[in-house]
Amino acid sequence: MTLRYFVKILILFTFLSSPVIGRASSSLKSDALEALEDLSLQNRNRMTEIDREIKDVLMQSHNSNLTPRLETTHLTNLNQRLEKLTLERKEHYLRQNFLDRLKFQIDRKYANEDFKSFLSQTVLQMAQTEATSYNGDIGFTKFCNYLSLAIKEIPEPSENILAFIEGYMKFSSIINPTSPTEYLSYRNYTNGFDSYSAHPVSREEVGDVVEKRLVELQNSSQLQRTTFEKRQPIMKPLEATIAPKSSQGGYEIKDPVETQIKNNQTIENLKSHMEPTEAELSEKTPTPKDPLQLRIKMDQIHKAEPELTEPSTAGEAAPASSGYVNE
C-alpha cells in the first residue's frame, strides 16, 4: 500500500511539473524572440534612413553643374558621403541578416535545454554555413565565430545572453569584427544587462595623481592648522597674588614670563649668599706650616732671648725666663 502511494505521487509530480517546465521554456523563447524583434526594428529603421540619405546624395550630385570647381570640391564631398553611407548600409544589412537568421533558429529549434549552450552552438553553425556558401561574407563568418566563443566564455552564470549579444553588436561591427578577448576585457563592470568599461591608467599617471593628491592633503592640513591657530584667542596664563592690589580689592595680575625671570634671579642671589667666596675659603682653611721654617724661627727666638732680659738690681736675682714666647 505504501509503495503504490509513492508511485502515485511520483506520477502526479511528473505530470504536473511538465507543464511548468514547458511554460518556463516557452517564456524564455518568447522573451528572446521579442528582444531580437526590437533589435531588428531599430536596425530596419536605420536602414530606411540610410536609403533616404543615399537617394538625397545622388539627387544632389545629379542636379549639380559639371564645372572644374564642382569636380574638386562639391562633387568630391558628395562622393565621400556616398561611400560612407554605402558602407554603413552594408553593415546594417549584415546585422539584419544575422538577427533574422538567429530568430529563425530560436523559433524552430530551441527546446528545453541550456540557453547559453544552445546560442553558442547555433551561432557557430551560422558561421559554418556562411563560410561554406558561394556568396559568403568573410566579415559575417568571423563575427559569428567570435560571438560563439564569447558566449561560451561568459564568466557570469546569471548573464542575460541576449543583452550580451546586443552589447557585442554595439561594441563590434560585422564588416570588421572585434575579437572576443577585447570584448570580454572591455566588460569590466556589468550588472547582467549593461556593461561598462574601466579606463586603464599607466604607472606614471598613477604616480602623478598620487603625488598631486598628497600635496593637496599636505597643503590642506597646513591650512587647517594655520586657520586653527589664528582662530584661537590670544591669552596668557594669569597669576594672582595673595595681597590685594588696591583698597578696592582684587588681585595683582603678573606676567608669567616676567615672574619666572624674577624667580630665577632670586634663586641666583640666594646661591651667591649661601656659597662662600674663594677669599673666605682661603681665610677659613688653615694653611699647613713647613717644619723647617718653624725650626728656623725657634732658633732665632732662642738667640735673641738674652737681649730681651733686663739687668737685675743689686742684691736681687733676675726672674727666670720661660725660654719661649707665645706666638
Secondary structure as UniProt FT lines:
FT   HELIX           2..63
FT   HELIX           68..72
FT   HELIX           74..109
FT   HELIX           115..132
FT   TURN            134..135
FT   HELIX           138..152
FT   TURN            157..158
FT   HELIX           161..171
FT   HELIX           180..186
FT   STRAND          189..190
FT   STRAND          195..196
FT   HELIX           203..231
FT   STRAND          239..244
FT   TURN            247..248
FT   STRAND          251..254
FT   HELIX           256..274
FT   HELIX           278..284
FT   HELIX           291..303
FT   HELIX           305..308
FT   TURN            314..315
//
